[in-house]
Amino acid sequence: MRLFGVGAGASADTALNEASEHPSAPIPIVGPGVGETIRVPLGETGYEAFPLILGAAEFGWNVDLETSHGLLDRYMEFGGNAIHTADGFSGGRSEHIIGQWLRSRGRRDRTLLSVRIGAHADNPGLGSVNLVRAVEGSLTRLGVERIDVVYLDATLDATTNLEDTLATVEWLAEAGKIGALGAYGFAPERLVEARILAAAGYPRIHVIDAPYNLVRRQPFEGDLRLVAGAQNLAVTPSHALEHGFLSGRHRNKALTSRGVRGEQLRGHLNRRGIKILRALDQVAEELGVPVAAVSIAWLLAQRTVAAPIVNAFAADHVDELMQGAGVSLSRSQVAELTRAGN
């Protein structure tokens, strides 16, 4: 499946004029993006999302405001509806950028907004007081009254009493400040504890974000996946392209990156990593789609995965990534890609 439409920044009149100058040219597609008909349930939250969530980890850091808004526009042009950020991304600048975009485009009612909470320097952790302040801070930076899905980030705080945290979440939900509850960095036993508390009346976790892709298979493919399946949790894996390593034509640029990220990427260029890249290239050639789309399609073929969270740097990245939602891998192709990463 190929997603297409009038290019970013091009008007419908321009497209029609170009078509009239070339009688043999195809009729341009004008109107809603074809992806608007593609939605998957986000577990039992009651929300539905395009099966690829646009991540905003680079907004305000490696991507400036204008480019960030262009990426959001492009994603929505194709029919996407889900945006993910975190209070710790770029010290809150990512949320500011998304908030400005929501206001300028008037898209709040048509956008599924998810935020990871717990890593902002001003209000770190999941203690009751800091959690309330963190949510209020995100609401202010985003300029919204409600966050649809809040992911509790346990990476900096795995010891806070979970019952107290969930009691605070209950108050925030009753106040209309948050909708569904998700988790990030939760160990399997922590998720089991949360489900026991939910049986006692506390808010239930419905979604988890776990770093997962063809290269990074563990720790998700273990007890975490078993718990997710048993609890019917929707999985929205982050790091879907492993910082660009699994993105095809941007691979070489990623591998020449400096700093810690570049070192991590080059660390994947072992025998296993090369096998994965070759398998991706082969399937992409067979299907005539970008390598990045195949990487996304493999994730979507995995049990419990609802919608990967993917960051982008440029509009053409979005064009490639969105195709992943329309790629149908055969069983043999899924198996071949999986074996390459074993």
Residue pairs with C-beta under 8 A, 6 or more apart in sequence:
1 323
1 325
1 326
1 327
1 328
2 289
2 323
2 326
3 33
3 34
3 35
3 78
3 79
3 319
3 322
3 323
3 325
3 326
4 29
4 34
5 29
5 30
5 33
5 34
5 77
5 78
6 12
6 15
6 28
6 29
6 30
6 77
8 70
8 73
8 74
8 77
8 315
12 28
12 30
15 28
15 30
16 28
16 30
18 25
18 28
19 25
19 26
19 27
19 28
32 79
33 76
33 77
33 78
33 79
33 80
34 78
34 79
35 50
35 78
35 79
35 80
35 322
35 325
36 79
36 81
37 79
38 50
38 51
38 79
38 325
38 326
39 48
39 49
39 50
39 51
39 81
40 48
40 49
40 50
40 51
40 306
40 307
41 47
41 48
41 234
41 306
42 48
42 49
42 112
42 149
42 180
42 206
42 207
42 234
42 236
42 306
42 307
43 206
43 207
43 232
43 233
43 234
43 306
44 206
44 232
44 234
45 149
45 179
45 180
45 206
45 207
45 234
46 180
47 112
47 148
47 149
47 179
47 180
48 112
49 81
49 82
49 112
49 306
49 307
50 79
50 80
50 81
50 82
50 307
50 325
51 300
51 306
51 307
51 308
51 325
52 80
52 82
52 296
52 307
52 308
52 310
52 321
52 322
52 324
52 325
53 82
53 83
53 84
53 114
53 236
53 307
53 308
53 309
53 310
54 71
54 72
54 75
54 80
54 82
54 83
54 84
54 309
54 310
54 311
54 312
54 318
55 84
55 85
55 238
55 309
55 310
55 311
55 312
56 68
56 83
56 84
56 85
56 89
56 94
56 97
56 98
56 311
57 85
57 86
57 89
57 94
57 311
58 68
58 311
58 312
58 313
59 65
59 68
59 85
59 89
59 90
59 93
59 94
59 97
59 98
60 68
60 89
60 90
60 91
60 93
60 94
60 96
60 97
61 89
61 90
61 93
61 94
62 313
63 71
63 313
65 97
65 100
67 313
67 314
68 97
68 98
68 101
69 97
69 100
69 101
69 104
70 315
71 312
71 314
71 315
71 317
71 318
72 83
72 98
72 101
72 105
73 105
74 315
74 318
74 319
75 83
75 312
75 318
75 322
76 105
76 107
78 318
78 319
78 322
80 322
81 110
81 111
81 112
82 111
82 112
82 114
82 307
83 98
83 111
83 112
83 113
83 114
84 114
84 115
84 116
84 236
84 309
85 94
85 95
85 98
85 114
85 115
85 116
86 94
86 115
86 116
86 117
86 119
86 151
86 153
87 95
87 115
87 116
87 117
87 118
87 119
87 120
87 123
87 134
87 137
87 138
87 141
88 116
88 118
88 119
88 120
88 121
88 153
89 95
91 120
91 121
92 120
92 137
92 138
92 141
95 115
95 138
95 141
95 142
96 141
98 113
98 142
99 141
99 142
99 143
99 144
100 143
101 107
102 108
102 111
102 113
102 142
102 143
102 144
103 143
108 144
112 148
112 149
113 142
113 144
113 147
113 148
113 149
114 147
114 148
114 149
114 150
114 151
114 182
114 207
114 236
115 138
115 142
115 147
115 149
115 150
115 151
116 150
116 151
116 153
116 184
116 209
117 131
117 134
117 135
117 138
117 150
117 151
117 152
117 153
118 124
118 125
118 126
118 131
118 134
118 152
118 153
118 154
118 155
118 156
118 157
119 153
119 155
119 156
120 134
120 137
122 133
122 134
122 137
123 130
123 131
123 133
123 134
123 137
124 130
124 156
124 157
125 131
125 156
125 157
125 160
126 152
126 153
126 154
126 157
126 160
126 165
127 157
127 160
127 164
127 165
128 164
128 165
128 167
128 168
131 152
131 165
131 168
131 169
131 172
132 168
132 171
132 172
135 147
135 150
135 172
135 177
135 178
136 177
138 147
139 145
139 146
139 147
139 177
145 176
145 177
146 176
146 177
146 178
146 179
147 177
147 178
147 179
148 178
148 179
148 180
149 179
149 180
149 181
149 182
149 207
150 169
150 172
150 178
150 179
150 180
150 181
150 182
151 182
151 183
151 184
151 207
151 209
152 165
152 169
152 181
152 182
152 183
152 184
152 186
152 205
153 184
153 185
154 183
154 184
154 185
154 186
154 190
155 184
155 185
158 185
158 187
158 190
162 190
162 193
162 194
162 197
163 197
163 202
166 194
166 197
166 198
166 202
166 203
167 202
169 178
169 181
169 202
169 203
170 202
170 203
172 178
173 179
173 181
173 203
180 206
180 207
181 203
181 204
181 205
181 206
181 207
182 205
182 206
182 207
182 208
182 209
182 236
183 190
183 191
183 194
183 205
183 207
183 208
183 209
184 208
184 209
184 210
184 238
186 194
186 205
186 208
187 224
188 222
188 223
188 224
188 226
188 227
191 205
191 208
191 224
191 227
191 228
191 231
191 233
192 227
194 202
194 204
194 205
195 204
195 205
195 231
198 204
198 205
205 231
205 233
206 233
206 234
207 233
207 234
207 235
207 236
207 306
208 224
208 228
208 233
208 234
208 235
208 236
209 235
209 236
209 237
209 238
209 309
210 219
210 220
210 224
210 235
210 237
210 238
211 220
211 237
211 238
211 239
212 220
212 221
212 235
212 237
212 238
212 239
212 240
212 299
212 302
212 305
213 237
213 239
213 240
213 241
213 242
213 246
213 295
213 299
214 242
214 246
214 276
214 280
214 295
214 298
214 337
214 340
214 341
215 242
215 245
215 246
215 268
215 272
215 273
215 276
215 341
216 239
216 242
217 341
220 235
220 237
225 235
225 303
225 304
227 233
228 235
228 304
229 303
229 304
233 304
234 304
234 306
234 307
235 304
235 305
235 306
236 305
236 306
236 307
236 308
236 309
237 299
237 305
237 308
237 309
238 308
238 309
240 246
240 295
240 296
240 299
240 308
240 309
240 310
241 247
241 292
241 295
241 296
241 310
242 265
242 268
243 254
243 261
243 264
243 265
244 250
244 251
244 253
244 254
244 257
244 265
245 251
245 254
245 255
245 265
245 268
245 273
246 276
246 277
246 280
246 291
246 292
246 295
247 254
247 291
247 292
247 295
247 317
247 320
248 280
248 281
248 284
248 290
248 291
248 292
248 320
249 290
249 291
250 292
250 317
251 277
251 291
254 262
254 265
255 262
255 265
255 266
255 269
256 262
257 265
272 340
272 341
275 340
275 341
276 337
276 340
276 341
278 340
279 336
279 337
279 339
279 340
280 291
280 294
280 295
280 337
281 291
282 336
283 294
283 329
283 333
283 336
283 337
284 290
284 291
284 293
284 294
286 333
287 294
287 327
289 323
289 327
290 320
290 323
292 317
292 320
292 321
292 324
293 320
293 321
293 323
293 324
293 327
294 324
294 327
294 329
294 337
295 324
296 308
296 310
296 321
296 324
296 325
296 327
297 324
297 327
297 328
297 329
298 329
298 334
298 337
298 338
299 305
299 308
300 307
300 308
300 324
300 325
301 329
301 334
308 324
310 321
312 318
312 321
329 337
